[in-house]
Amino acid sequence: MTLSFVGPGSIEVGKGCDADRSLEDLLYRTELSSKTPSRLPAKYLGMPAEEIHDRILTARKKLGNRLVVLGHHYQRDEIIQYADFRGDSFKLAQNAAAHPEADYLIFCGVHFMAESADILSAEHQKVILPNLSAGCSMADMAPTSDVLACWDQLQAVGDVAGTITPVTYMNSTAALKAFCGANNGLVCTSSNAKAVVGWALGQSEKILFFPDQHLGRNTAIQLGYSPDDTVVWDPFQPLGGNTEEGLRHAKFILWRGHCSVHKRFTVQQIEDARERFPGINIIVHPECEMEVVEIADYVGSTEYIIKTVQEAPSGTQWAVGTEINLVKRLADEHPDKPTFCLDPVVCPCSTMYRIHPAYLAWVAEGLAEGDVINQVAVDETVSHWAKVALERMLETT
């Protein structure tokens, strides 16, 4: 499963990446060391890739239009080839909702994405995540209990209570989306964060933004604010490591969270790319650190990055600061536009890599036999308030 990609210069898969591990090792490191309620049957271990492929196709043929497979942009090509739709998390959830004829939705992504699909899908539809250990490290950085504790502490600070709108990034649990929905807050994506936060500032004086501090900070700057208008909330410190005066002054209270992939991109990498390839176009995701975003030529969501490279003139060169599977796919699909990853030692989204074709075969074959495996079902009350937050987002953008 070694990821090979040759762009300008040498590209190396970082040591310890799940992309460079066998299925057996992946099992040991994830589900066998967790409390996952269901595990990949032994018969799939050591099964040839050709047989896994045939089993997936057979199950899909049997299910017909009763099954829709959703593939996130960061998935490996071995998974994307089976996807009826590919996109970012919210786009895929909307794709699912647009196909009520499907009884089953297999979401080849991570847990919070499957939750969003369940929230937006019809009542009769069942959402399946092939590997329940496929989570998101960023989402995990904002446990519900910690956010609730933060909210209680903020409400106890004079002149701060009642002045805050909570905004959660799409990359968060359904429970946090529900928290926002129940507290006059809403959800944002990397595409609409500026519009959402701008609307929220029209409703209150301050924003509590979680779980990604970098998207929050970059959005604040995009709206004309200074880094001095932001503070970071560390859930392991009293008052998040802030003073009451600092919280009164801040317009943005940013949760101490980040994306492990986008945190890898640096100013030095951009400077090196520009030195080696004069005229290179630098495009990065807004989950990158502020210093990286400030000196990039283009900044935008996954969909924006794809569209920008697709529509660029032939012969242009692109250094991209986002997940390597997407970058590799762009390079393969646009050979007339040399495209490579800013990080020379790439590491794919490791939790996304837990969706191995063997897991897809397992759940698809189960569905073909009437057995629903690894269903993701959001609690009814949580789903209601999370949907309120999502609908509020759509109303403001």
Secondary structure as UniProt FT lines:
FT   STRAND          12..13
FT   TURN            15..16
FT   HELIX           18..20
FT   HELIX           23..29
FT   HELIX           31..33
FT   TURN            34..35
FT   HELIX           42..44
FT   TURN            45..46
FT   HELIX           49..63
FT   HELIX           64..66
FT   STRAND          67..72
FT   TURN            73..74
FT   HELIX           77..80
FT   TURN            81..82
FT   STRAND          85..87
FT   HELIX           89..97
FT   TURN            100..101
FT   STRAND          104..108
FT   HELIX           111..120
FT   TURN            123..124
FT   STRAND          126..128
FT   TURN            132..133
FT   HELIX           137..140
FT   HELIX           144..155
FT   TURN            158..162
FT   STRAND          164..169
FT   HELIX           174..182
FT   TURN            183..184
FT   STRAND          186..188
FT   TURN            190..192
FT   HELIX           193..201
FT   TURN            202..203
FT   STRAND          206..210
FT   HELIX           213..222
FT   TURN            223..224
FT   HELIX           227..229
FT   STRAND          230..233
FT   TURN            235..236
FT   HELIX           238..241
FT   HELIX           244..249
FT   STRAND          252..255
FT   TURN            260..261
FT   HELIX           262..264
FT   HELIX           267..276
FT   TURN            278..279
FT   STRAND          281..284
FT   TURN            286..287
FT   HELIX           290..295
FT   STRAND          298..299
FT   HELIX           302..311
FT   TURN            314..315
FT   STRAND          318..321
FT   HELIX           324..333
FT   TURN            335..336
FT   STRAND          339..341
FT   STRAND          345..346
FT   TURN            350..351
FT   HELIX           352..354
FT   HELIX           357..368
FT   TURN            369..370
FT   HELIX           380..396
//
